[in-house]
Amino acid sequence: MPIDINDMHWLNLPPAWEMNNGRLIVRSGNKTDFWQGTYYDFHRDNGHFLGRQWRGDFTAEITFIGRYRELYDQAGLMVRHDATHWMKCGIEYTDGARHFSVVVTNRNSDWSAFRLDHEFEALSARVTRNGDALFIQYRTDKMTEWRMARLAWFDPALEEVSVGPAFCSPERDGFEAEFLDFSISEPVFRDIH
């Protein structure tokens, strides 16, 4: 589904972005990131995020391509309540390879990642919120089924969130990504298995 940005709002407008045939094409600013404290002992909230407001449970899906080159180049999907309550998932470039990465922040950030060894161009991420949980899945354009990446706690009292594409380049500027589609709707399921 082409991206409709009419009711979406930027947090930290990137230096370059455009819509082209329903696709969002972006370029990052210098040393942008989302992270709160843990291990690295810094707090950054200057990454780029284009969000749509949503209240309650949902399923969101996004598909994207990135030109990953430098450490921590990243693109994907974000669910955000505020600077200290959010989740981002997608591709992050680390140790010379693309990893599916999930960061969940409940005041402090945590990070989980696993290497994607097969070749692919586009990756899709799907997040379903059910009450106190975010169920995070992924698939590449070479896969037919969704695979589970993580089941994460997210405070159910934070009913109002923004959801949409996010991207950062913590070590440089000029990371380029293209978001091919984005959708959000009522939850498509509750079962994990």
Secondary structure, 3 states (H helix, E strand, C coil): CCCCCCCEEEECCCCEEEEECCEEEEECCCCECEEECCCCCCEEECCEEEEEEEECCEEEEEEEEECCCCCCCEEEEEEEEECCEEEEEEEEEECCEEEEEEEEEECCEEEEEEECCCCCCCEEEEEEEECCEEEEEEEECCCCCCEEEEEEECCCCCCEEEEEEEEEECCCCCCEEEEEEEEEECCCCCCCC
